[in-house]
Each structure stands twice: as structure tokens, then as C-alpha cells.
């Protein structure tokens, strides 16, 4: 066997090991959900994020041990060709191609831009890949009835935890599904092919499990989700039926922790959702199920394709400039590009390494729908001609160590990319009362959810928060993020005399992590309306007792109930008498 074939087989063996472990870890979420092992589920999710880089490093070491002179770029077109031949009938070819790219980039270092060495575009089609297990199951309620269909669906998922109050679950689900079908785009006209398709494994995240499906009627495909929750140690109940576009987008958003789901053919799962929710990019769908490296690959290809078919210029991002990050954007592309500054002006007291650690903390942590996920890249080449002259001048002034010019390209050595949000301070500026009220409400709710997840923003100013296209408040600046349990929340000391009152600086000692919630309104909002709304909606956040209580819950190991959908769409709780009857029957 020639060297190219041996290298290709070694790389594919590394990928196969990675996906075998990845899939096993994801499948184990079912048992953890059934046993209510929330901390173990969250830890498995965190560990799974690093699995890819671990396997890539192992594979790089293995090919380096077995083969010399792999830094010779002339070998890699042959290795790539041999690798393509191995992907015939592979069940995860797109993931295997991305793995190849990662290994090649590690070996060749700055040869990232040579498309002969890597898969700059897919070489193997992912349509109609046949796995050993079905991607989805089909149900025909017009033949069997909705009630029988729901019972069959629950049995197919094979949860060992009992379904609490089955009649109640049936009643609410049937009511919601019937109302939804009547309001669907097709109205009351049901075609002969009307049926329901459900992905064959549940999606697990935090304390919830979700069945994702779609209704087929004629040529239309409409997505929905059913949310399952635990009721203590009693069993599982149906918590919500999600069909509104906004609720589905938020459920699948990568501002949450990644889902754990057992997928044999991931491209089929992503296509299933994308076909019914086409405004959710495939890149984000890959990331939402924990395949963040594939998401990065898909995103990078989407970005390059957009650059080919657009002619606007990169420009400085709107909003208040940060002291840690230099941020720019492409107006026609809904993302921002963030580069760590070479130095930080006072009063910022941090380092490049510490900032990177903060962003990694957010990547590994449960983002609870309130932290924008980031894509991290190294050595990204952008066409120089697409940068506004003013932007280039600012980059040369503020981040000269982070950029290089290579021929017609500007190479950014280290880069974070995030969804572009509307900065909250910009949103509130000159806003009418309703917009101010909405912005303040979302700001406070974001602080609550982050606190429940053991996160405190550090720099709590509205300029570090933004609103998603659906108006959801998210934190997007992480250089001062810290664990809530590392903070000390104190009441504001009472001045001893008039002289204390008149001092420009605090007359009392302030530790590095000391926080005085009573001060929030005065420095958060310049608009008196915003201050008043914040006191009215979130007055408890202005008292140390709220934060102390959250810290006690976290230290006690209490797992919060945080839902990626509004409280008003949840079904009524299972009545206590029903629980007692089912407990006695058991």
C-alpha cells in the first residue's frame, strides 16, 4: 500500500474513533435523563466539546509517528484523493472531510489556503445516505387517530420513566395539535398524503427532552416539537407543544447548550429540520446538535459564498467600541467579527490569555439561551479589497500584531465570530415607551437566567447586551464574565456623615469581586424611564438577598428549571391528586 493510502486510512481511523465516542456519549443522555442525572448530563456535554480536538491531536501524532516528511505539501493532493475513495458509502462523509481538514491544517500549518490540500467544498454528496437505523418514523393520524398515534410515538421512544397522567397529556396534546393544524397554512384542506414524521431519537438538554417532527401535507412541511419534563421522581410529563416559528428558532438556537442526540447519519437529521425551517442555517443546526466543528466548516463555506455574491465592505461594527475587542462587520452578512486588541487601555486590567479563557468558559458552560455562541478561527484570509480604508487604518492602529498582509489577502491570526445583535444601548436610545419596556424586561430576564446558571456578566452595562432578531436579550461581551459564586454581593453601606456623602470615591473598602446591586439603576440607565421600569420589573435584583439566594441554590446543587420557551405555552402542571393516585397505583 502506498504512503498516500496509508495516511488516508490512518486519518479516517482517527475520525471513526472520534464519532464512535461522540455518538456513545450522546446516546447515554437518554439514560441520564431517565435517571435525572442532570449534573452528569451537563458534564458529559462539556467533555464532548473537547473530544474533537483530542482525537485530531491523537491522529496528528499517529501520522507523524508512522510517516516522515508529511510537511511536504506535494504529498497532500494524493492523500486527499485516496481519502475520497474511502468515503464511498460512509455514513458521516461531511464530518470525515472536516476531520481531514483539521489534521491537514495541523500538519501543514499555514498551508490552510491551498484548496488542493483540503476539502474547501464537499467532495461526497450527503443526500439519500442509507443508515442501518431510520432517521425518522412516519405516522398517519387520519388512519389511526391522533390518540393512538401519540401512544405509539411515546412507545417508540422507549423511555423507561413512566408517562405521568397519560390522559391529561393526550388531552392537551390533541387539543393543541388540532388547533395548530386548523391554523396551518393549508387551513382545513388535508391532502391524501397528510402524515407526521418524527426524528427517531429524542433531543436532550438540561432537564428537558424534545421530540422534533414535521407535518407533511401536500408539498408543505411544517416543523414542531414536543417538550418532555420530569416531575420529581414520579415520571415524565408532556410540558409543551411548540409550533410557533419564534419558539422553534429559540429552541434550536446555539445560545443554548448543545443538544445530546443519537444520530447515525447526521446530515439526514440536519436536512430534516432545515427542509421545514430553512431560515435556520445548516451551520447552526450542526452546532446545535454538538457538531460544532462541522458547523464551523459549513459557516466558513457560507461566508465565502456570500463574499462571492456581494460587493459591500467590511466596516466597524455599530455600538459603543469595546476596550478589549476590536469588532467589525459586513452589513449584508448578519455576523460580527471580533479580534482581541493588542493592548487594553485603563481601567481594563486583563490579558489576552485571560480573555481567551473567558470565551472558552462560555463555550463550555450552559448558555441557557442568554449567551451568544462564538465560532473561533485562526489564520483566516479575507480579501483586502473588501475592507473600508478607515477600517484598515483602525486595524493597523489597534490590532497590528493580530493581522498580516499576504498578497491580496488580510490574514487575521485569531478571530471570534458571533451572530450580530442589536446592542441594547443602541436599541434603548430614543426608543418609545414600549421599546424601552421590552429592552429593560429582556435585560433583567437575561440577568436572572444567567444567575441561575452561575454566571455573572462582570461588566453589567447594557452596551454588553444585545437583542436577537426575535427580541431576546443576550450577553455578548465576555471579557469580564465570572462565576456567580465567585462574587460577593453587599448592601451599600450607609454614609457616616455629610463628608462621606460628598466624596467622589467610595469611603468604604471595596474588594475586586464586591458588587452592590443597589447601584445598578444609577449607572445602568441614563433614561429615567428605563430606571423606573427596571425598579418596577426587577426590583428584587437590586437587593443582595436575591443574589445570595441564587448562590446558595448553586452551592447546594439545586438544578434550575430554565425553559427555552415562554411560560405561557407550557401545559398546566400535573395535579397533586393525579400524582398521588399514580403513585398508589404503582
C-alpha positions in Angstrom: 0.0 0.0 0.0 1.4 3.4 -0.9 2.1 6.2 1.6 -0.9 8.3 0.5 -3.4 5.4 1.1 -1.8 4.6 4.5 -2.0 8.2 5.6 -5.6 8.5 4.4 -6.6 5.3 6.3 -4.9 6.5 9.4 -6.8 9.8 9.3 -10.2 8.1 8.7 -9.5 5.6 11.5 -9.0 8.6 13.8 -12.3 10.1 12.7 -14.2 6.9 13.1 -12.9 6.6 16.7 -14.0 10.2 17.3 -17.5 9.7 16.0 -17.9 6.4 17.8 -17.1 8.0 21.1 -19.2 11.1 20.3 -22.2 9.0 19.4 -21.9 6.8 22.5 -21.7 9.9 24.8 -24.7 11.4 23.1 -26.8 8.2 23.3 -26.0 7.9 27.0 -28.1 11.1 27.5 -31.2 9.1 27.4 -30.3 7.1 30.5 -29.1 10.2 32.3 -32.4 11.9 31.5 -34.4 8.9 32.7 -32.4 8.7 36.0 -32.5 12.5 36.4 -28.7 12.8 36.5 -28.6 16.4 35.5 -25.1 17.2 36.6 -23.7 14.2 34.8 -25.6 15.1 31.6 -24.2 18.6 31.8 -20.7 17.4 32.4 -20.9 14.9 29.5 -21.9 17.8 27.3 -19.0 19.8 28.4 -16.5 17.0 27.9 -18.0 16.2 24.5 -17.0 19.7 23.2 -13.3 18.9 23.6 -13.5 15.4 22.1 -12.9 16.5 18.6 -9.6 18.4 19.3 -8.4 15.4 21.4 -8.9 13.0 18.5 -7.4 15.3 16.0 -4.3 15.7 18.2 -4.1 11.9 18.6 -4.3 11.4 14.8 -1.7 14.1 14.0 0.7 12.3 16.4 -0.1 9.0 14.8 0.6 10.0 11.3 3.7 11.9 12.4 5.0 8.7 14.1 4.2 6.5 11.1 5.2 8.7 8.2 8.0 11.2 7.8 8.1 14.3 5.6 4.3 14.9 5.7 5.2 18.6 5.8 5.9 18.1 2.1 2.8 19.8 0.5 3.2 17.8 -2.7 2.0 14.7 -0.9 -1.3 16.0 0.2 -3.3 16.1 -3.1 -2.6 12.3 -3.4 -3.6 11.8 0.3 -6.8 13.7 -0.3 -7.6 11.7 -3.4 -7.1 8.4 -1.5 -9.2 9.7 1.4 -12.1 10.5 -1.0 -12.1 6.9 -2.2 -12.5 5.7 1.4 -15.6 7.8 1.9 -17.8 5.8 -0.5 -20.8 4.7 1.5 -19.5 6.3 4.6 -22.4 7.4 6.9 -20.7 10.7 8.0 -18.7 11.8 5.0 -19.0 15.5 5.6 -17.8 15.2 9.1 -14.9 13.0 8.0 -13.9 15.6 5.4 -13.8 18.3 8.1 -11.7 16.0 10.3 -9.3 15.6 7.4 -9.0 19.3 7.1 -8.2 19.7 10.8 -5.4 17.1 10.6 -4.0 18.6 7.4 -4.0 22.1 8.8 -2.2 20.9 11.9 0.5 19.2 9.9 0.9 21.9 7.2 0.4 24.9 9.5 -0.1 27.9 7.2 -0.9 25.9 4.1 -4.6 26.5 5.1 -5.4 28.4 1.9 -4.4 25.7 -0.7 -7.6 24.0 -1.8 -5.6 21.1 -3.3 -4.7 20.0 0.3 -8.1 20.2 2.0 -11.8 19.9 1.3 -12.8 23.6 0.6 -16.1 22.2 -0.6 -17.7 18.8 -0.2 -16.4 16.0 -2.3 -19.0 13.4 -1.3 -22.7 14.1 -1.5 -24.8 13.6 1.7 -28.2 13.2 0.1 -30.0 9.9 0.5 -27.4 8.2 2.7 -29.0 5.0 3.9 -28.1 4.2 7.6 -28.9 1.0 9.4 -31.4 2.8 11.6 -34.2 5.1 10.3 -33.6 8.8 10.6 -37.3 9.3 11.2 -40.6 7.4 11.6 -43.9 8.2 9.9 -47.3 8.2 11.5 -50.7 8.5 9.8 -53.2 10.0 12.2 -56.1 10.1 9.6 -55.9 6.3 9.6 -55.1 5.6 13.2 -56.5 8.6 15.0 -54.4 11.2 16.9 -54.8 9.4 20.3 -53.4 6.1 19.0 -50.7 7.9 17.2 -49.5 9.7 20.3 -49.4 6.4 22.3 -47.4 4.7 19.5 -45.0 7.6 19.4 -44.3 7.5 23.1 -43.8 3.7 23.0 -41.4 4.1 20.0 -39.1 6.4 22.1 -38.8 3.6 24.7 -38.4 5.8 27.7 -38.2 3.7 30.9 -39.6 6.5 33.0 -43.4 6.3 33.1 -45.6 8.8 31.4 -47.5 10.7 34.1 -51.2 11.3 33.7 -51.4 9.9 30.1 -55.0 11.0 29.7 -54.0 14.6 30.6 -51.0 14.5 28.2 -53.3 13.2 25.5 -55.9 15.8 26.1 -53.6 18.8 25.9 -51.6 17.4 23.0 -54.7 16.6 21.0 -56.2 20.0 21.7 -53.0 21.8 20.7 -52.3 19.8 17.6 -55.9 20.1 16.3 -55.8 23.9 16.8 -52.4 24.1 15.1 -53.5 22.0 12.1 -56.6 24.2 11.6 -54.4 27.4 11.7 -51.7 25.9 9.5 -51.1 27.4 6.0 -53.2 24.8 4.4 -56.2 25.6 6.6 -58.7 22.7 6.8 -57.7 21.2 3.5 -55.9 17.9 4.2 -54.2 16.2 1.3 -54.2 12.4 0.9 -50.5 12.3 1.9 -51.2 14.1 5.3 -49.0 12.5 7.9 -46.5 13.2 10.7 -42.7 12.4 10.7 -40.7 12.3 13.9 -36.9 12.1 14.2 -36.2 8.7 15.8 -34.3 9.9 18.9 -35.2 12.5 21.4 -33.1 15.6 21.8 -31.7 16.0 25.4 -30.6 19.2 27.0 -30.5 20.2 30.7 -33.7 18.8 32.3 -35.7 18.5 29.1 -36.2 16.1 26.3 -37.6 17.1 22.9 -39.3 15.2 20.1 -38.8 17.0 16.8 -41.1 16.3 14.0 -42.8 17.8 11.0 -46.3 17.6 9.5 -46.4 16.8 5.8 -49.5 18.0 3.8 -49.2 18.0 0.1 -45.8 19.8 -0.7 -45.7 21.6 2.6 -43.5 20.6 5.6 -44.1 22.3 8.9 -41.9 21.8 12.0 -43.0 21.2 15.5 -41.5 20.0 18.8 -42.9 18.3 21.9 -41.2 19.0 25.2 -40.9 16.4 28.0 -40.0 17.1 31.6 -39.6 15.2 34.8 -41.9 15.7 37.8 -39.6 15.0 40.7 -39.0 11.2 40.8 -42.6 10.4 39.7 -42.1 10.2 35.9 -42.2 12.1 32.7 -44.9 14.5 31.5 -45.5 16.5 28.4 -44.7 20.1 29.2 -45.4 21.9 25.9 -46.2 21.6 22.2 -44.1 24.1 20.3 -45.1 25.1 16.8 -44.6 28.9 16.6 -41.7 29.8 14.5 -40.1 32.0 17.1 -40.3 29.3 19.7 -38.7 26.7 17.4 -35.9 29.1 16.4 -35.1 29.8 20.1 -35.3 26.0 21.0 -32.6 25.3 18.3 -30.5 28.4 19.0 -26.9 27.9 19.8 -27.2 30.5 22.6 -28.3 27.3 24.5 -26.2 24.4 25.4 -25.8 21.9 22.6 -28.3 19.0 22.3 -27.3 15.4 23.0 -28.9 13.3 20.4 -28.0 9.9 18.9 -27.5 10.3 15.1 -26.2 7.6 12.8 -26.4 9.9 9.7 -26.2 13.5 11.0 -26.6 15.1 7.5 -30.1 13.5 7.3 -31.0 14.9 10.7 -29.9 18.3 9.8 -31.7 18.2 6.4 -34.9 17.0 8.1 -35.0 20.2 10.2 -33.7 22.5 7.5 -36.3 21.5 5.0 -39.0 22.6 7.4 -37.1 25.6 8.9 -35.0 27.0 6.0 -34.1 30.3 7.7 -32.1 28.3 10.3 -28.7 27.8 8.6 -27.4 24.3 8.4 -24.2 25.5 10.0 -26.2 26.4 13.1 -28.1 23.2 13.1 -24.9 21.2 13.1 -23.7 23.2 16.0 -27.0 22.8 17.9 -26.5 19.0 18.0 -22.9 19.3 19.2 -21.1 19.0 15.9 -19.6 22.5 16.2 -16.6 21.8 14.0 -18.8 20.8 11.2 -20.8 23.9 11.9 -17.6 26.0 11.6 -16.9 24.3 8.2 -20.4 25.0 6.9 -20.3 28.6 8.2 -17.0 29.3 6.6 -18.2 28.0 3.2 -21.4 30.0 3.6 -19.3 33.1 4.3 -17.0 32.6 1.3 -20.0 32.1 -0.9 -21.6 35.2 0.4 -18.4 37.2 -0.3 -18.5 36.0 -3.9 -22.1 37.2 -4.4 -21.9 40.6 -2.5 -19.9 43.8 -3.0 -20.3 45.7 0.2 -17.4 46.4 2.5 -16.3 45.3 5.9 -16.8 48.2 8.3 -16.5 49.0 12.0 -19.5 47.5 13.9 -22.2 49.8 15.3 -22.4 50.3 19.0 -20.0 51.5 21.7 -16.4 50.4 20.9 -15.0 48.0 23.4 -11.7 48.3 25.2 -10.9 44.6 24.8 -12.3 43.6 21.5 -12.0 45.2 18.1 -15.2 44.5 16.3 -16.1 44.8 12.6 -18.9 43.6 10.4 -20.1 43.1 6.8 -23.5 44.9 6.6 -25.0 42.3 4.2 -23.9 39.4 6.5 -25.6 39.1 9.9 -22.5 38.4 12.0 -19.8 40.4 13.7 -16.0 39.6 13.7 -14.1 40.1 17.0 -10.4 40.4 17.4 -8.6 40.8 20.8 -6.8 44.1 20.9 -3.0 44.1 21.3 -3.3 46.2 24.4 -6.0 47.4 26.7 -6.4 51.0 27.9 -7.1 51.7 31.6 -9.1 50.9 33.6 -9.1 47.5 31.9 -6.8 45.1 33.8 -6.7 41.9 31.9 -4.6 39.9 29.4 -5.0 38.2 26.1 -4.8 34.8 27.8 -7.5 35.7 30.3 -9.8 37.0 27.7 -9.5 33.7 25.7 -10.2 31.8 28.9 -13.4 33.8 29.4 -14.6 32.9 25.9 -13.7 29.3 26.5 -15.7 29.4 29.8 -18.7 30.5 27.8 -18.2 27.8 25.1 -18.1 25.0 27.7 -20.8 26.4 30.0 -24.6 26.0 29.7 -25.5 29.2 27.9 -29.2 28.9 28.9 -30.4 30.9 25.9 -28.7 34.1 27.1 -25.1 33.9 25.9 -24.3 34.3 22.2 -22.2 31.3 21.0 -19.0 32.1 19.2 -17.1 30.5 16.4 -13.3 30.6 16.9 -10.9 30.6 14.0 -7.2 31.0 13.4 -5.4 32.4 10.3 -8.5 33.5 8.3 -7.7 35.1 5.0 -10.1 37.9 3.8 -9.9 39.7 0.5 -8.1 43.0 1.3 -10.2 44.9 -1.3 -13.4 44.3 0.8 -12.2 46.4 3.7 -13.1 50.1 4.1 -9.9 52.2 4.2 -10.9 53.6 7.6 -11.4 50.1 9.0 -8.0 49.0 7.8 -6.4 52.1 9.4 -8.0 51.3 12.7 -7.0 47.6 12.5 -3.4 48.6 11.8 -3.5 51.0 14.8 -5.3 48.7 17.4 -4.5 45.1 16.3 -1.3 45.3 14.3 0.0 42.1 15.9 -3.1 40.2 15.1 -3.1 40.8 11.3 -0.8 40.1 8.4 -0.9 41.1 4.7 -0.3 38.3 2.2 -0.6 39.3 -1.4 -4.2 40.4 -1.9 -5.4 39.0 1.5 -5.6 40.3 5.0 -4.9 37.3 7.3 -6.4 37.6 10.8 -4.5 35.4 13.1 -7.2 34.8 15.8 -10.8 35.6 15.4 -14.2 35.1 17.1 -17.4 35.3 15.1 -20.8 35.9 16.6 -24.4 36.5 15.4 -24.9 40.2 15.0 -27.3 41.5 17.7 -28.8 44.9 18.2 -26.8 46.4 21.0 -29.1 47.1 23.9 -27.8 50.7 24.5 -28.4 51.4 20.8 -31.9 49.9 21.0 -32.9 52.0 24.0 -31.6 55.2 22.5 -34.5 57.4 21.5 -36.9 54.4 21.9 -40.6 54.8 22.7 -42.0 53.6 25.9 -42.9 50.1 24.6 -39.4 49.5 23.3 -37.8 50.8 26.5 -40.1 48.5 28.5 -39.2 45.5 26.3 -35.5 46.1 26.4 -35.5 46.5 30.2 -37.6 43.4 30.6 -35.2 41.3 28.5 -32.2 42.8 30.2 -33.4 41.8 33.6 -34.6 38.3 32.5 -31.2 37.7 31.0 -29.5 38.6 34.3 -31.9 36.2 36.1 -31.3 33.2 33.8 -27.5 33.8 33.8 -27.5 33.9 37.6 -29.4 30.6 37.8 -26.7 29.1 35.6 -23.9 30.5 37.9 -22.9 33.3 35.5 -22.4 37.0 36.3 -21.6 39.3 33.4 -18.9 41.3 35.3 -19.4 44.4 33.2 -23.1 44.6 33.5 -23.6 47.7 31.3 -26.4 47.4 28.6 -23.7 48.0 25.9 -22.6 44.4 26.5 -26.0 43.0 25.9 -28.0 42.8 22.7 -31.3 41.7 21.3 -31.7 38.8 18.8 -33.9 39.2 15.7 -36.7 37.9 17.8 -36.1 40.4 20.6 -34.5 38.0 23.1 -31.8 39.6 25.4 -28.3 38.0 25.2 -25.0 38.9 26.7 -22.3 39.0 24.0 -19.2 40.5 25.7 -17.3 38.0 27.8 -14.0 39.6 28.9 -15.3 40.1 32.5 -17.6 37.1 32.8 -17.2 35.3 36.1 -19.0 32.6 38.1 -21.7 34.0 40.3 -20.4 32.0 43.2 -17.1 34.0 43.0 -18.9 37.3 43.6 -19.7 38.9 46.9 -23.0 40.9 46.9 -23.1 43.5 49.5 -25.6 46.1 50.7 -24.5 49.7 50.1 -23.0 51.0 53.4 -24.8 53.9 55.0 -22.8 57.1 54.9 -21.4 58.1 58.4 -21.6 61.8 57.8 -22.0 64.5 55.2 -18.4 64.3 54.3 -18.8 60.7 53.3 -21.8 61.6 51.2 -19.7 64.2 49.2 -16.8 62.0 48.5 -16.1 61.3 44.8 -14.8 57.8 45.6 -16.2 55.2 48.0 -15.3 55.8 51.6 -15.6 52.1 52.4 -13.4 49.2 51.3 -14.3 47.5 48.0 -12.9 44.1 47.1 -12.2 43.0 43.5 -15.4 40.9 43.3 -17.6 43.1 45.5 -20.9 44.1 43.9 -23.5 46.5 45.2 -26.8 45.7 43.5 -28.5 48.9 44.8 -26.2 50.9 42.5 -27.4 49.2 39.3 -30.1 51.7 38.2 -27.9 54.7 38.6 -25.1 53.6 36.3 -27.0 51.2 34.0 -29.5 53.6 32.5 -29.3 57.3 31.7 -33.0 57.3 30.7 -35.2 57.8 33.8 -37.9 55.7 32.1 -35.6 52.7 31.9 -34.5 53.2 35.6 -38.2 53.3 36.6 -39.1 50.2 34.5 -36.1 48.3 35.9 -37.1 49.0 39.5 -40.7 48.0 38.7 -39.9 44.8 36.8 -36.7 43.7 38.5 -36.7 45.3 41.9 -35.5 42.1 43.6 -32.3 42.2 41.5 -31.4 45.4 43.4 -31.1 43.5 46.7 -28.2 41.3 47.8 -30.7 38.8 49.1 -31.7 37.7 45.5 -28.1 37.1 44.5 -27.3 35.4 47.9 -30.2 33.0 47.4 -29.0 32.1 43.9 -25.6 31.4 45.2 -27.0 29.1 47.9 -29.0 27.2 45.4 -25.9 26.7 43.2 -23.7 25.6 46.1 -26.5 23.2 47.2 -26.5 21.6 43.8 -30.1 22.7 43.0 -30.7 22.4 39.3 -32.8 25.3 38.0 -35.8 24.9 35.7 -34.9 27.0 32.7 -37.1 26.7 29.7 -36.2 27.7 26.1 -39.8 28.7 25.5 -42.2 31.1 27.2 -44.0 30.2 30.4 -47.4 30.8 28.8 -47.0 28.0 26.3 -46.4 25.4 29.0 -49.2 22.9 29.8 -50.8 23.2 33.3 -48.8 21.2 35.9 -49.9 17.6 36.8 -52.4 18.0 39.6 -51.2 16.6 43.0 -54.2 14.2 43.3 -53.2 12.7 40.0 -49.7 12.2 41.2 -50.9 10.5 44.4 -53.2 8.2 42.5 -50.5 7.1 40.1 -48.0 6.7 43.0 -50.5 4.4 44.8 -51.3 2.5 41.6 -47.6 1.8 41.1 
